[in-house]
């Protein structure tokens, strides 16, 4: 756990600097750095993976709801890129933030489940 914070800070800083080269906005870069630092912390501290088993739903309506949500998660960055224009650097920044957010939420939920056991 002692090495988790420095590793997370380093990954967050690298992600923030990389995005800052694409989108020269300090608040945007800082936000993305925080997202990736948080995701990295949970990944290192709890030894969990983004490729862990996905939740399974028994109810047909729950499966349909999950499918609709996953469709939205998968297509929204592409639709945003089409709307904003592929050549714009902010689209890459949005994509980095979006992927990092999904990773952070997934890892933090897995860590919560492990911590509760």
N, C-alpha and C positions, 0 to 999 in steps of 0.2 A: 504494500500500500504506500510505502514511503517513496517509491520510484514513480508511482502513478501520476502524481502532480507535476513533477518536472517534465516527464514525457508528454503529458497532456498539454502543458504550456508550450513546449517546443513544437508540437504538431500544430497547435492552434496558431502560433506565431508564423510558422511556415505557410499555412493555409491563408492566413490574413495577408501576408506579404505577396503571395502569388496572385490573389484576387485584386490586391491594390494595384498591381501592374496592369490588370485588365480594366478595372473600374477605379480610377483614382479618387475614391471617396473614403475618408477615414472612418465615418460611422459604418459604412457598408463593410469595410475590411475588418473593423473591430467586431462587428456582429458575426461575421463568418468565422473569425478566429475563435470567438467564444463558443460557437456551435461545435466546431471541430475539436476544440479543447475538451468540451464536455463529453462528446462522444468517445474521444480517445481515453479519457479518464475511466469511463465505465468499461471500456474494452480491456484496458490494462488491469484495473483494480479487481475486476470480477472474473477475468479470464473467460469471457463469453464471446460469441461470434454472431455476426450478422446473418450467417448462413445456418443458424440453428433451426430447429423444426418450427414450422409456421403453425399458428393456432388452427385448430380444426373445430368446425361447428357441426353439430348434429342436426339442428333445425334447418329446414330448407330456406326459410326466409333469412336466417342469419348468414347462410352461405351466399345467398343472392346479394345481401347488403355488403358483405365483404368483397364480393366480385365487383360490384359497382364502384366501391371505394378504391379498390386496386386499379381498376380501369382509369379512374380519375387521376390517381397518383402517377400512373404510367404515361398518360397522354398530356397532362397539363404543361409540363416543360416544353414539349414539342409544339403545342398550340401557342404558348407564349412566344417561342422563338419565331414562329410563323407570323405572329402579330407584330412583334417588335422589329423583326428583320434579323436574319442570321448573322450579318456582318457586324452587328453592334456588340461591343464588349460587355455591355450590361447583361446580355442574354447569358453569356458564360458565367457571369457573377451570380445571376439568378439560379442557373443550373447547379452551381456549386453550393449555394445556400439551400436549395431544395433537397439535394441529395444528402447534404450534411444534416438537415433537420430530420429527414426520415431515419437516417442512421442513428442520430441522437435519441429520438423517441423510441426506436426499437431497442437499442442497447440499454437505455435507462429502465424500460419496462422489464426487460430480462433481468437486470440487476435487482430490481425491486422484488421480483419473484424469488430470486436466489437468496436475497437478504431475509425474506420472510419465512423461508424454510427452516 
